[in-house]
Amino acid sequence: MGNGTSRLYSALTKTLDGSPAAQHPEYLVAPDPEQLEPIDPKELLEECRAVLHTRPPRFQRGFVDLRADGPSSSHAPIRVMQWNILAQALGEGKDNFVQCPLEALKWEERKCLILEEILAYQPDILCLQEVDHYFDTFRPLLGRLGYQGTFLPKPWSPCLDVEHNNGPDGCALFFLQNRFKLVNSANIRLTAMTLKTNQVAIAQTLECKESSRRFCIAVTHLKARTGWERFRSAQGCDLLQNLQNITQGAKIPLIVCGDFNAEPTEEVYRHFASSSLNLNSAYKLLSADGQSEPPYTTWKIRTSGESRHTLDYIWYSKRALSVRSALALLTEEQIGPNRLPSFNYPSDHLSLVCDFSFNEEP
């Protein structure tokens, strides 16, 4: 961990019995977080900052209040974080971020930047894509912070093509156990034109311990690249059908987080916007008219050129849920001319964070 391995990470290293990358398929083996000693988030944040002391400070982003006039819920809001964190194997081995120094992509420091971002916003629910260090980093660390996690790898992860990889990447979903109880969980392998695909989703029904209200939270990562628009559309339809069944025809409120790899002009976006599940995209509410998506959620420079797109979304049941606030995106000035990732931001995608509350029942 840079200069002076912290006592926290030193203790964790002893529980993992070697590098998962060197022991396939042992990357599927990890200590039970319940058997690990709980840690204070402030202590972990201090550990991360000690590792990152030579790097520029992380970006400061503020929350935008989106509450409409009217009675507000008496219960604490549900904070949801959506983030494609950039798989380590892809960032170092395949993505060709030509303006990002290799030094900025070192896992020992980049993981601290990722943790610092999570700890700064303290989500109740965390939806992640491109996770290839679930068992040796996120499950044990977040488990010690009180989260329960689920991981679903891609069937044929491109990470496995990279030398010295850490196993497959996939989607991960974490929730705070002191706030929610897991009612049921579904791991979904998405289909397109009746064919099983390489993309997955996790959908879990949770019950709020404070209010006893139930809702479904889902995370997904659709097929990337230009030319695959119809394929993404079919995947989206399959996911919507699965969620229709899980929510009993929209009786259970729903939040869907994901890297859809699709601009708002794509058909898969229109499927979600017009679905019978009555979904709205939370980040549209940051626009002046409440109808426009942000100008970008990812901004990078590869050998193929500069790429600025809106691909990441948090969808929610607009009849059952309200967005109380949303985390502002980084400005072009903050991102800088070399774009993402960078020494002070660990991914090529921006994190999205929203606070939700239940609408009063009729």
ZITAQUI-V483678 format. One record per run of one state. SS is the DSSP state (A for helix, B for strand, O for the rest). FROM is the first residue (numbers start at 1). TO is the last residue. If there is no record, write none. Layout:
ss=SS from=FROM to=TO
ss=SS from=FROM to=TO
This chain:
ss=O from=1 to=6
ss=A from=7 to=15
ss=O from=16 to=19
ss=A from=20 to=22
ss=O from=23 to=25
ss=A from=26 to=28
ss=O from=29 to=32
ss=A from=33 to=35
ss=O from=36 to=40
ss=A from=41 to=51
ss=O from=52 to=62
ss=B from=63 to=65
ss=O from=66 to=77
ss=B from=78 to=84
ss=O from=85 to=87
ss=A from=88 to=93
ss=O from=94 to=96
ss=B from=97 to=97
ss=O from=98 to=101
ss=A from=102 to=105
ss=O from=106 to=106
ss=A from=107 to=121
ss=O from=122 to=124
ss=B from=125 to=131
ss=O from=132 to=133
ss=A from=134 to=144
ss=O from=145 to=146
ss=B from=147 to=153
ss=O from=154 to=157
ss=A from=158 to=161
ss=O from=162 to=169
ss=B from=170 to=176
ss=O from=177 to=179
ss=B from=180 to=192
ss=O from=193 to=194
ss=B from=195 to=208
ss=O from=209 to=213
ss=B from=214 to=221
ss=O from=222 to=228
ss=A from=229 to=246
ss=O from=247 to=252
ss=B from=253 to=259
ss=O from=260 to=266
ss=A from=267 to=273
ss=O from=274 to=278
ss=B from=279 to=281
ss=A from=282 to=286
ss=O from=287 to=297
ss=B from=298 to=302
ss=O from=303 to=304
ss=B from=305 to=309
ss=O from=310 to=311
ss=B from=312 to=317
ss=O from=318 to=320
ss=B from=321 to=327
ss=O from=328 to=331
ss=A from=332 to=335
ss=O from=336 to=341
ss=B from=342 to=342
ss=O from=343 to=344
ss=B from=345 to=345
ss=O from=346 to=348
ss=B from=349 to=349
ss=O from=350 to=351
ss=B from=352 to=358
ss=O from=359 to=362
